[in-house]
Amino acid sequence: EILDRIQSRAQLKLERSSMPWLRAVQLVDGDANSFLYSTVRTPNREELYRWVGPFDHCEMWLIKLKSRRDIRLRTFDEAKKYRVGGPRGSAGQAILLVKGFPAELLDISADEERNVRKLYAGRFDLSAGMIIPHHYAAKKFGLDDKQLEPAFLLEKGMGCYFAFNHQVDDKLFARFQAAFKELERSGELKKMREQYLH
């Protein structure tokens, strides 16, 4: 939805593809006028891209379904008794492993949408990721997104951004960035976020 508004304001023609994260990274590395989204801005990624955003805080959570009243997490160690799902190569997966989560308790999906569907299907107990993409994926598949509930904050985010290839045409980048800033100034960005956060 954010891209639709940017495309309209900047009068840009954007081609979109949904693919597993690692494949998307490779594609953007080889295509100057391309970008990744949603991309969590982290220190180790800082020099890899030109950034536009943030459009969300991108805090990384362990997310559960409200029906799972048996899951109550006060510490990260308590999460180690549950199976946790996450997309392959995602920031959530990386954070879990860095924090010492047992790899054998991870259920890795090809992408965010499959991961969310598996959470609803009961294939694992918790999902690692960001709140808004979970809500979006649930709505897309006709699942009740009000059942999603943050269970434990894994890591405060540095923000979610559009991450552009460094070789992007300067004029295209400037048009995209200006359209995004106008969405912020007008309050449209805030309204779009809030519709997914109830």
GISUL-V466086 format. One record per run of one state. SS is the DSSP state (h for helix, s for strand, l for the rest). FROM is the first residue (numbers start at 1). TO is the last residue. Records with the same first field share a line. If there is no record, write none. Layout:
BEGIN
SS->FROM-TO  FROM-TO
END
This chain:
BEGIN
l->1-1  11-20  30-34  41-42  49-49  57-59  66-75  80-83  88-90  99-102  110-111  121-125  130-130  141-144  156-159  165-169  187-187  198-198
h->2-10  21-29  43-48  76-79  91-98  103-105  112-120  131-140  145-147  170-186  188-197
s->35-40  50-56  60-65  84-87  106-109  126-129  148-155  160-164
END
